[in-house]
Amino acid sequence: MATKLYISQPMRGKSMNDIMAERKRLVTEAAAELHTDDILVLDTLFINHDKPPLETLGRSLEKMAEADAVIFCAGMA
């Protein structure tokens, strides 16, 4: 069974290419730390900006509750 990974990362001011490259690096690091290559990254790229911030936070918390492991990136303030 795959390890479900939640990634929390800053995205403001970054291109989608930069965000995806960072996520790829984080998955590689998580795989090494967790001693598995069977990782499922939970979809937390909520790019629909017309939702209220609290609704987006709620969606994020729901996804985090599904996770087996969580990564919080530097710059999350």
C-alpha positions as CSV (number, residue, x, y, z in Angstrom):
1,M,0.0,0.0,0.0
2,A,1.4,3.4,-1.0
3,T,2.4,5.9,1.7
4,K,0.1,9.0,1.3
5,L,2.3,12.1,1.4
6,Y,0.9,15.6,2.1
7,I,3.2,18.5,0.9
8,S,2.8,22.0,2.3
9,Q,4.9,24.4,0.3
10,P,5.0,28.2,-0.4
11,M,3.7,28.9,-3.9
12,R,3.4,32.7,-4.0
13,G,5.7,34.2,-6.6
14,K,6.8,30.8,-8.0
15,S,6.1,29.4,-11.5
16,M,4.2,26.1,-11.8
17,N,7.5,24.6,-13.1
18,D,9.3,25.7,-9.9
19,I,6.6,24.3,-7.7
20,M,6.5,21.0,-9.5
21,A,10.4,20.7,-9.4
22,E,10.4,21.3,-5.7
23,R,7.6,18.7,-5.2
24,K,9.6,16.2,-7.2
25,R,12.7,16.8,-5.0
26,L,10.6,16.5,-1.8
27,V,9.1,13.2,-2.9
28,T,12.6,11.9,-3.5
29,E,13.7,13.0,0.0
30,A,10.5,11.5,1.5
31,A,11.1,8.2,-0.2
32,A,14.6,8.0,1.2
33,E,13.5,9.0,4.7
34,L,10.5,6.6,4.7
35,H,12.5,3.8,3.1
36,T,9.9,3.3,0.3
37,D,9.5,4.1,-3.4
38,D,5.7,3.6,-3.1
39,I,4.5,7.1,-2.4
40,L,1.2,8.7,-3.4
41,V,1.4,12.5,-3.3
42,L,-2.0,13.9,-2.2
43,D,-3.4,16.5,-4.6
44,T,-3.1,19.8,-2.7
45,L,-2.5,22.2,-5.5
46,F,-5.6,24.3,-5.0
47,I,-5.0,26.8,-7.8
48,N,-8.6,28.0,-7.9
49,H,-8.1,31.5,-6.5
50,D,-11.8,32.5,-6.4
51,K,-12.4,30.5,-3.2
52,P,-12.2,32.2,0.3
53,P,-9.0,31.5,2.1
54,L,-10.7,29.6,4.9
55,E,-12.4,27.3,2.4
56,T,-9.0,26.5,0.9
57,L,-7.5,25.9,4.4
58,G,-10.4,23.5,5.2
59,R,-9.7,21.6,2.0
60,S,-6.0,21.4,2.9
61,L,-6.8,20.1,6.4
62,E,-9.1,17.4,5.0
63,K,-6.3,16.3,2.7
64,M,-3.8,16.3,5.6
65,A,-6.1,14.1,7.6
66,E,-5.7,11.4,4.8
67,A,-1.9,11.5,4.9
68,D,0.5,9.0,6.3
69,A,3.3,11.5,6.2
70,V,3.5,15.3,6.0
71,I,6.3,17.6,4.7
72,F,6.3,21.3,5.6
73,C,8.7,23.3,3.4
74,A,10.8,26.2,4.5
75,G,9.2,29.5,4.0
76,M,5.7,28.5,5.3
77,A,4.8,31.4,7.6
